[in-house]
Each structure stands twice: as C-alpha cells, then as structure tokens.
C-alpha cells in the first residue's frame, strides 16, 4: 500500500497532470479522487489544484469510506 500511495504522491509532486492522478472528478467544488488499492485495504487520496499557483493540494489521504 505504501508504495502505491507514494507513487500517486510522486505524480502530484510532479504537478498532478498525469491521468493516473486524475481518476475521478467532482465538479462543485473541483476535486480529484484517486483510489488506491493494496495490502487488502482501500485508500483514497483527495486533492485539488491550489487556486493561487495551480500546485496540487492534498486534502485527504487515508482509508476509503466503506461502501454500503
């Protein structure tokens, strides 16, 4: 899991333009959600471009909500 999360964070560190860091989009407000699966767990990384400089800003990185 750690390697997969690190891979996504590296993509964000490189500017967040890679399609792998933009898997699911919400529109109001604009946010990107990247599911990460591994080690028998599901995580979610939520981020958005900073409005001041367009750099990726991570809002949340942790366990994904349970699906019901």
Phi and psi in degrees as a GROMACS rama.xvg file:
@    title "Ramachandran Plot"
@    xaxis  label "Phi"
@    yaxis  label "Psi"
@TYPE xy
-58.4555  -40.6584  UNK-2
-64.6145  -38.7656  UNK-3
-68.7454  -43.2897  UNK-4
-62.4827  -44.2231  UNK-5
-60.4447  -38.8426  UNK-6
-60.5942  -45.2708  UNK-7
-66.3879  -42.7422  UNK-8
-62.9949  -34.9828  UNK-9
-64.1629  -39.5922  UNK-10
-63.3437  -39.2362  UNK-11
-68.3934  -39.4325  UNK-12
-61.7004  -28.6838  UNK-13
-83.8839  5.75386  UNK-14
118.313  -12.0405  UNK-15
72.6752  17.8531  UNK-16
-87.2951  -17.8198  UNK-17
-66.2657  137.01  UNK-18
-58.0475  -29.0379  UNK-19
-66.4178  -21.3941  UNK-20
-94.9879  2.84605  UNK-21
-130.479  56.4584  UNK-22
-77.4186  -43.6572  UNK-23
-133.824  134.433  UNK-24
-121.257  138.32  UNK-25
-104.269  154.301  UNK-26
-107.568  -18.289  UNK-27
-141.287  92.8827  UNK-28
-80.6965  166.983  UNK-29
-68.2317  119.906  UNK-30
-141.176  153.422  UNK-31
-114.931  137.504  UNK-32
-119.619  125.884  UNK-33
-119.057  109.002  UNK-34
-74.2554  141.761  UNK-35
-129.435  124.081  UNK-36
-117.018  137.02  UNK-37
169.893  157.297  UNK-38
53.5284  32.1721  UNK-39
74.2255  14.9395  UNK-40
-131.211  158.883  UNK-41
-118.947  126.392  UNK-42
-117.482  167.743  UNK-43
-138.805  134.313  UNK-44
-113.434  121.008  UNK-45
-109.256  133.492  UNK-46
-152.257  166.618  UNK-47
-149.95  157.433  UNK-48
-70.8766  133.99  UNK-49
-63.3871  129.215  UNK-50
-66.1821  -18.7149  UNK-51
-84.2384  -33.1937  UNK-52
-139.957  4.64608  UNK-53
66.4799  9.1893  UNK-54
-75.7991  144.686  UNK-55
-61.7446  135.81  UNK-56
-123.65  114.893  UNK-57
-81.3393  123.903  UNK-58
-90.5881  -38.8186  UNK-59
-153.583  139.407  UNK-60
-142.873  107.957  UNK-61
-179.9  -168.65  UNK-62
-55.4754  137.344  UNK-63
-73.4344  148.699  UNK-64
-60.6752  146.103  UNK-65
-66.4633  139.672  UNK-66
-87.8913  135.285  UNK-67
